[in-house]
Amino acid sequence: MNSNPHHTKMTLCCVTDWRRAPGEIVEIHAGGELLRRGEVDEVMPNGTGFWLLADGAHLRTYIDKAEGFELWAAHPIQNP
């Protein structure tokens, strides 16, 4: 049994209300493929897109829901 928290497998949930995602560590998927992991920065007020923070060689990137991207988080993001 591996007790290292960096090797713990997490269950991911698809997030439909992106307005609740700021500060979350997420995965971005499209066409069933994982494209990138990162932290959500700012989210559009209407929830149609968000900025993923820069990380290493990856620049800060805008993710647009209308382009078919999906946001997956390690736990369901709670509504207030």
MDAnalysis code that builds the backbone (N, CA, C; Angstrom):
import MDAnalysis as mda
import numpy as np

u = mda.Universe.empty(240, n_residues=80, atom_resindex=np.repeat(np.arange(80), 3), trajectory=True)
u.add_TopologyAttr("name", ["N", "CA", "C"] * 80)
u.add_TopologyAttr("resid", np.arange(1, 81))
u.add_TopologyAttr("resname", ["MET", "ASN", "SER", "ASN", "PRO", "HIS", "HIS", "THR", "LYS", "MET", "THR", "LEU", "CYS", "CYS", "VAL", "THR", "ASP", "TRP", "ARG", "ARG", "ALA", "PRO", "GLY", "GLU", "ILE", "VAL", "GLU", "ILE", "HIS", "ALA", "GLY", "GLY", "GLU", "LEU", "LEU", "ARG", "ARG", "GLY", "GLU", "VAL", "ASP", "GLU", "VAL", "MET", "PRO", "ASN", "GLY", "THR", "GLY", "PHE", "TRP", "LEU", "LEU", "ALA", "ASP", "GLY", "ALA", "HIS", "LEU", "ARG", "THR", "TYR", "ILE", "ASP", "LYS", "ALA", "GLU", "GLY", "PHE", "GLU", "LEU", "TRP", "ALA", "ALA", "HIS", "PRO", "ILE", "GLN", "ASN", "PRO"])
u.atoms.positions = np.array([
    [0.842, -1.180, 0.000],
    [0.000, 0.000, 0.000],
    [0.882, 1.237, 0.000],
    [0.569, 2.192, -0.867],
    [1.363, 3.403, -0.993],
    [0.722, 4.507, -0.172],
    [1.446, 5.056, 0.817],
    [0.880, 6.103, 1.667],
    [1.292, 7.497, 1.214],
    [2.012, 7.614, 0.108],
    [2.426, 8.911, -0.396],
    [1.213, 9.634, -0.980],
    [0.862, 10.837, -0.454],
    [-0.334, 11.533, -0.934],
    [-0.229, 11.956, -2.390],
    [0.988, 12.068, -2.932],
    [1.150, 12.463, -4.328],
    [0.813, 11.323, -5.278],
    [0.673, 10.118, -4.754],
    [0.330, 8.972, -5.578],
    [-1.082, 8.468, -5.295],
    [-1.861, 9.237, -4.569],
    [-3.233, 8.857, -4.262],
    [-4.120, 9.091, -5.484],
    [-4.884, 8.098, -5.869],
    [-5.793, 8.235, -6.988],
    [-7.053, 8.941, -6.517],
    [-7.475, 9.975, -7.263],
    [-8.668, 10.728, -6.895],
    [-9.750, 10.513, -7.944],
    [-10.975, 10.533, -7.510],
    [-12.110, 10.463, -8.413],
    [-12.448, 11.882, -8.854],
    [-12.581, 12.083, -10.155],
    [-12.895, 13.395, -10.691],
    [-14.356, 13.481, -11.077],
    [-14.908, 14.673, -10.958],
    [-16.295, 14.943, -11.327],
    [-16.317, 16.052, -12.370],
    [-17.166, 15.915, -13.370],
    [-17.337, 16.962, -14.362],
    [-18.109, 18.115, -13.725],
    [-17.587, 19.315, -13.893],
    [-18.196, 20.517, -13.304],
    [-18.954, 21.249, -14.409],
    [-20.253, 21.459, -14.208],
    [-21.044, 22.145, -15.217],
    [-21.191, 23.637, -14.943],
    [-21.176, 24.039, -13.676],
    [-21.276, 25.463, -13.322],
    [-19.873, 25.997, -13.045],
    [-19.247, 26.526, -14.070],
    [-17.869, 26.989, -13.961],
    [-17.723, 28.206, -13.054],
    [-18.811, 28.900, -12.743],
    [-18.734, 30.090, -11.873],
    [-18.250, 29.739, -10.473],
    [-18.338, 28.487, -10.079],
    [-17.941, 28.034, -8.738],
    [-16.499, 27.533, -8.695],
    [-15.750, 27.687, -9.781],
    [-14.441, 27.051, -9.894],
    [-13.214, 27.875, -9.489],
    [-13.289, 29.190, -9.252],
    [-12.063, 29.927, -8.932],
    [-11.294, 29.293, -7.769],
    [-9.982, 29.135, -7.972],
    [-9.118, 28.571, -6.944],
    [-9.040, 27.060, -6.949],
    [-9.872, 26.398, -7.724],
    [-9.884, 24.938, -7.775],
    [-8.746, 24.424, -8.661],
    [-8.177, 23.296, -8.283],
    [-7.235, 22.576, -9.131],
    [-8.073, 21.650, -9.999],
    [-7.927, 21.769, -11.311],
    [-8.813, 21.076, -12.239],
    [-8.035, 20.405, -13.365],
    [-8.758, 19.589, -14.116],
    [-8.268, 19.042, -15.373],
    [-9.173, 19.585, -16.467],
    [-8.573, 19.887, -17.623],
    [-9.315, 20.343, -18.786],
    [-9.327, 19.188, -19.796],
    [-10.537, 18.818, -20.223],
    [-10.704, 17.718, -21.174],
    [-11.420, 18.236, -22.419],
    [-11.141, 17.611, -23.545],
    [-11.876, 17.873, -24.788],
    [-11.809, 16.595, -25.620],
    [-12.933, 16.224, -26.186],
    [-12.977, 15.016, -27.005],
    [-12.553, 13.771, -26.260],
    [-12.794, 13.752, -24.945],
    [-12.445, 12.590, -24.142],
    [-10.979, 12.519, -23.746],
    [-10.187, 13.524, -24.100],
    [-8.752, 13.534, -23.811],
    [-8.401, 14.586, -22.768],
    [-7.482, 14.250, -21.879],
    [-6.946, 15.216, -20.920],
    [-5.990, 16.140, -21.664],
    [-6.243, 17.454, -21.568],
    [-5.390, 18.422, -22.244],
    [-4.408, 19.095, -21.303],
    [-4.870, 19.374, -20.085],
    [-4.032, 20.124, -19.148],
    [-4.626, 20.069, -17.751],
    [-3.749, 20.198, -16.760],
    [-4.152, 20.347, -15.362],
    [-3.706, 21.721, -14.908],
    [-4.433, 22.294, -13.959],
    [-4.014, 23.594, -13.446],
    [-5.009, 24.173, -12.473],
    [-4.747, 25.414, -12.078],
    [-5.592, 26.118, -11.118],
    [-6.415, 27.177, -11.838],
    [-7.710, 27.190, -11.553],
    [-8.611, 28.178, -12.145],
    [-8.349, 29.531, -11.494],
    [-8.174, 30.532, -12.343],
    [-7.953, 31.900, -11.873],
    [-9.292, 32.632, -11.884],
    [-9.535, 33.435, -12.872],
    [-10.776, 34.198, -12.967],
    [-11.779, 33.479, -13.863],
    [-13.064, 33.615, -13.512],
    [-14.142, 32.999, -14.284],
    [-15.048, 34.108, -14.807],
    [-15.506, 33.972, -16.043],
    [-16.457, 34.933, -16.602],
    [-17.712, 34.933, -15.722],
    [-18.312, 36.108, -15.493],
    [-19.502, 36.190, -14.621],
    [-20.646, 35.272, -15.050],
    [-20.774, 35.018, -16.352],
    [-21.850, 34.143, -16.827],
    [-21.433, 32.671, -16.891],
    [-20.192, 32.359, -16.497],
    [-19.731, 30.976, -16.435],
    [-19.384, 30.347, -17.772],
    [-19.213, 31.156, -18.825],
    [-18.943, 30.600, -20.155],
    [-17.465, 30.335, -20.421],
    [-16.609, 30.770, -19.529],
    [-15.183, 30.547, -19.707],
    [-14.418, 30.961, -18.470],
    [-13.139, 30.597, -18.432],
    [-12.296, 30.968, -17.297],
    [-10.835, 31.000, -17.728],
    [-10.006, 31.599, -16.885],
    [-8.568, 31.649, -17.095],
    [-7.911, 30.596, -16.217],
    [-7.050, 29.806, -16.822],
    [-6.234, 28.829, -16.105],
    [-4.883, 29.499, -15.858],
    [-4.423, 29.486, -14.611],
    [-3.166, 30.146, -14.267],
    [-1.983, 29.552, -15.033],
    [-0.981, 30.390, -15.264],
    [0.270, 29.922, -15.865],
    [0.907, 28.905, -14.929],
    [1.577, 27.911, -15.529],
    [2.231, 26.867, -14.745],
    [3.406, 26.329, -15.541],
    [4.613, 26.612, -15.081],
    [5.803, 26.150, -15.793],
    [5.840, 26.723, -17.199],
    [5.919, 25.847, -18.195],
    [5.984, 26.279, -19.597],
    [4.618, 26.669, -20.154],
    [3.552, 26.374, -19.419],
    [2.198, 26.710, -19.877],
    [1.859, 28.144, -19.488],
    [1.445, 28.944, -20.465],
    [1.030, 30.320, -20.211],
    [-0.377, 30.350, -19.623],
    [-0.743, 31.481, -19.038],
    [-2.126, 31.686, -18.598],
    [-3.002, 31.518, -19.839],
    [-4.043, 30.698, -19.724],
    [-4.834, 30.310, -20.890],
    [-6.318, 30.494, -20.624],
    [-7.014, 31.052, -21.633],
    [-8.467, 31.186, -21.534],
    [-9.112, 29.908, -22.066],
    [-10.034, 29.354, -21.282],
    [-10.764, 28.136, -21.634],
    [-12.221, 28.520, -21.880],
    [-12.708, 28.257, -23.085],
    [-14.055, 28.661, -23.492],
    [-14.956, 27.425, -23.586],
    [-16.020, 27.425, -22.804],
    [-16.948, 26.283, -22.782],
    [-17.545, 26.008, -24.167],
    [-17.787, 27.056, -24.953],
    [-18.398, 26.911, -26.274],
    [-17.504, 26.146, -27.247],
    [-16.206, 26.033, -26.950],
    [-15.286, 25.306, -27.812],
    [-15.221, 23.816, -27.463],
    [-16.091, 23.376, -26.547],
    [-16.194, 21.958, -26.235],
    [-15.323, 21.485, -25.085],
    [-14.691, 22.407, -24.373],
    [-13.869, 22.018, -23.232],
    [-14.745, 21.599, -22.056],
    [-14.244, 20.650, -21.270],
    [-14.901, 20.227, -20.032],
    [-13.949, 20.480, -18.884],
    [-14.499, 20.854, -17.741],
    [-13.731, 21.099, -16.528],
    [-14.035, 19.963, -15.557],
    [-12.986, 19.303, -15.067],
    [-13.119, 18.205, -14.118],
    [-12.374, 18.559, -12.851],
    [-12.995, 18.334, -11.701],
    [-12.379, 18.629, -10.404],
    [-12.354, 17.369, -9.550],
    [-11.471, 17.387, -8.543],
    [-11.277, 16.207, -7.687],
    [-12.450, 15.964, -6.757],
    [-13.362, 16.872, -6.688],
    [-14.553, 16.719, -5.838],
    [-15.645, 17.599, -6.411],
    [-16.886, 17.317, -6.106],
    [-17.946, 18.201, -6.590],
    [-17.779, 19.591, -5.998],
    [-17.890, 20.613, -6.815],
    [-17.824, 21.985, -6.336],
    [-19.195, 22.344, -5.812],
    [-19.256, 22.767, -4.562],
    [-20.525, 23.001, -3.892],
    [-21.153, 24.340, -4.297],
    [-22.465, 24.349, -4.425],
    [-23.207, 25.586, -4.606],
    [-23.357, 26.238, -3.243],
    [-23.380, 27.573, -3.214],
    [-23.509, 28.255, -1.897],
    [-24.864, 28.017, -1.264],
])
